[in-house]
Amino acid sequence: MNNHAASTTIEWSARAVREAIADTGRSKVSISDETGIPYATLNRKLAAKGEFSFRELLLIAEALGVSPSTFTPPAFARVERTAA
């Protein structure tokens, strides 16, 4: 993955997490407390200045009650193939 693609993925995931937090009406502090992700780390990653780990995304998804796929960029979506 080139630097631009990595940057785009980081920004996409950060935006998806920010939107999910806003949609659920939760605060960043409550998510930090529930997941164990330090607030400063969460805030930095929400600003796309760091990359969320899979573990962090799973913890956040669980705390928000959403599917982890909510935070997966469309380029990673599974495509079902049909038999010809």
Buried (B, 14 or more C-beta within 10 A) or exposed (E): EEEEEEEBBBEBBBBBBBEBBEEBEBEBEEBBEBBEBEEEEBBEBBEBEBEBEEEBBBBBBEBBEBEEEBBBBEEEEEEEEEEE
